[in-house]
Amino acid sequence: MNILDPQGPIAAAEKTILIDSIAIMLAIVLPTIAAIFTFAFYFRQSNMRAFYWPNWEYSGRLELVVWSIPALTIILLGGVAWIGSHQLDPARPVAGTGPDVTIQAVSLDWKWLFIYPDQRFATVNALTVPVGASLHFQLTSASVLNAFFIPQLGSMIYTMNGMVTRLELRADEVGNYKGLSSHFSGDGFPNMVFDVRVVSEADFARLSSIAARNNRALNGDSYQKELLPQSAPKEQTIYRLDDPELFMAIAMQKMPPGPGPIEAAMSGANNVR
């Protein structure tokens, strides 16, 4: 989960913003640290050349330096944040190669459900995407507020019950990466991680075809019986998607949300299975 090893354009841009912001702040921090040691050394008691001005009270030039440097730093940091926040708008399309892929992500207690409506399959705690393709994420929560984050692809974004958020990403290198929940959501939160597999377009088409013929079906009944109850499964389950409107039913609260960690704890439920 190395944010300094980006594998997509969004993560690469965020790395640049991070490094630029640190460099701008170091322009104040490093001289300030140097000045502390310089003043302490020069104005030590044993230095006979050190001067003392008992009647000094104001210097316009010193005030200019004291206020102009922080002001310039704030202007530079604000400019970097302003430009970056518009360029990296989560809903801004990211150009890619090959067919686009729509992925509907649902955060549950305490697992991730990924639905591929066009390919007609779904997975739990495993996200497989083709390299170079534009990835259109639609995200919601079936319980409490959560946050979706793939550090090497970029852009952490919240998932909220009764709402749909959007995220546009692209993966530029084939490989295996990690994703996680970056917002505390109860007892099973530490295990709420998922694998991200970036494969070739041909491999993705082959895997999608196999998954769409899986014997295990995902619909309203199986969702409420198998996925909605609180659990932190270690296995990565694959489903055949029988109900293409399942995500919108969850987002529009046509299906009741999960109890959430607090309500379940008050009822005496064993929160982590």
N, C-alpha and C positions, 0 to 999 in steps of 0.2 A: 504493500500500500504506500509506495514511495511517491509522494506528490512532486518530488524533484526529478522523477523519471516519467514524464508524460508520454502517453501512447495515442494521443489524439490532439486535434487543433485547439479544443477548448482548454484542456489541461495545460497545453504548451503556453497558451496566452495567459492563463492564470499564474503559471510559474514565472513568466516575465513580469507580471504585475507585482508578485510577491518580492522578487529580487529587486525591482526598481524601488519599491516602497522601503525595503530595508536599506538600500543604498542612500536614499534621501534622508532617512532618519539617522543613519550613521554620520551624515555630514554635520549633525549637531552633537550626537553622542560622543564621537571620538574627540573632537576639539574640546568638549566640556571636560571629559576625563583628563585629557592632557593639561588643560588649564588648572584643574584641581591640584595635580602634582606639582605643576610649575609654580603656582602661587604658594603652596605649602613649603616648597623648597626655598624660593627666593625670599619670602617674608619670615623665614625662621629667625629665632632670637639671636643666633650667632652671626647673622649676615649684617655686617656693619654698613653695607651699601643700600640696604632696604630703607625706603623713605616712609615718612609718616606725615600725613596732612590732616591735622586736627580741625582745620577750618574749611576743608573741602566738603561741598554738599551737592554739586550738580555739574554734569558734563553733557552737553548736547550731543557731542560726537559719540560718547559712550552709550547714551540712551538710544541713538540711532542704530548702533550695532546690536544692542540688547533686544530691540524690538523688531528690527528688519529681518534678522536671520530666522527667528521663529515664524514670522509672517510669510517669508518666502517658502519656508518648509511646508507650512500649511497649504499655501497656494499650489505647490508642486504635488503634494499628496492628494489634495482635492482634485487636481486636474487628472492625475492618474486614475483615481477612483471613479471620477465622472465619466471619462472616456471609456474606461474598461467596463463599467457597469452597463453602458449602452451597447458596446460591441459584443459583450458576452451575455446579453439578455437570454435567459434560459429558453424562451419561446422563439428565439430568432433561428430561422432555418439554417442548417449547416449543409453545404453542398457535398455530395458524395458520388460514388461510382456504383453502377448496378442498381437494381431495384431497391426502393426505400423499404424499411421494415418498421412496422408499428408494434410497439410493445406496451401492454397495459400492466402496470405494476400495482400490486395491492400489499400494503403492510398490515400484517396480522400480529397477534400475540402468540408466539414470537418467531415469526418466519416471514418469508417473502414469497408471494405468488406472482408469477410472470405469465401473462396471457398473450398469445400470438393470434389475434383474431383472423388475420388473413391466411395464416398457415394452419389454423384450426387445431392448435395444441396448447398446452400450458405446462409449466414446470414449477417446482417448489425449491427455493434456495439454489437455483442454477439458472444462469442467464447466458444463452448462446446467441451470438450475433455474427453476421458476415463482415469481413474486413472491408473497410472503405465505404460501406453503405451509410446513408443517412438514417439515423435511428430516431424515431419519433416516439418519445415516451409520454404516456398518459398515466398519471399517478394519483392514487387515492389511498385512504386508510379505512380498514374495516374495524378499527378500534380507536385508540388514542392517537394524538399527534405524534408523528414520527418523522424521520429524515432519511432520504435516499442519497447515497454517496458512493461513487466509484473513484477513488483518489487519482488513479492514473488516467482516467478519462475526463474528470472534472465536474464542476457545478453540483454541489450539494443542494438539494431542494426538499422542501417539506411535503409530507403527505398528510392530508387532513380529511377527516370523516365528513361526508356530505359535500365534498369539493373535489374538483379535478385540477391538478396542476400539470403543466407541460414542461418538457425538457427535450432539447435537441442535442444529440451527441454524435460522434463518429470515432471509430477505432481504426487506427492506421497500421497497426502491426498485429500479425497473428500471434497468439499466445494465451496464457492463462493468467488472469488477474483476480483481484479480490474486491468485493463490494461489502458495504456494511450499513447498519443503522447508526447514525451519528446523533441520535437524540434518545435520552434515557426513557424507557417505557415499561419498567417493571422488572420482575424477578428474572425473566428469561432474556433480558436485553443483551448480556454478554455473548450469547450464542446466536444472535440475530445477524449473521454474516452469510454471504452467498458467493459462489464461484462465478466468475465471468470468463467465458471461453470465446475467444475471437478466432473464427475459422474462415476458410476460403468460402467463396460464394457457392461453389459446387458442393462442398461438405455441408454447408448450411441447408441447401436444398435437399440433400439426401437425408440428413437428420430430421428435417421437418416432415418429409414424407413418411419416415418410419414412425415418428412420434404421433402423427395424425391418425395412424392405424393402431395405436396402443389400445389394449383391452380395457384399460382403466379410464372411465369416462368422468369428465368434469361437467356438472350441471348444478342447478340450485340445490338439489338434495344432497349430492356428494360434498358440495362446498360446505353446507351447514353441518353435516355430520363429521366430516374428516378434517376440514381446515379451520372453520370458525372457532372450535374449542381451543382453549389455550394450551399450547405445547411448543416445545423447542426441538423439532425433529432433527436428527443427524443425517437421515437419508435424503436423497434428492429425488423426489417423485416426479414422474412424467404422466400427464393426462392427455387423453383425447378430448378436445373441446366440443362438447355437444350443444352448448348454449352460447352462441356468439354475443348475446346481449348480457352476459353475466356481469361483466365489468360495470356497465352502466346501471344495472340493478343494484350493485353494491354501492356505487357512487351516489345514486339517487335515493339511497336508503329504502329501496323497495324490499330489501332484505335487512332485517334488524342487525345493527352492529354488535360486535362482541362486547362482553361485559366490561372489559378494561381491567387492569391489574388491581385497582383500589376496590371496586365493587366485588370482584372475585375474592379478594382477600377477606373482605368483611363477611362474605358468606361462608368462609371457612374452606374454600376450595383449595386443592393442591395445585398451585399455579404453574408449576413446570412439570410436564410429563416427558 
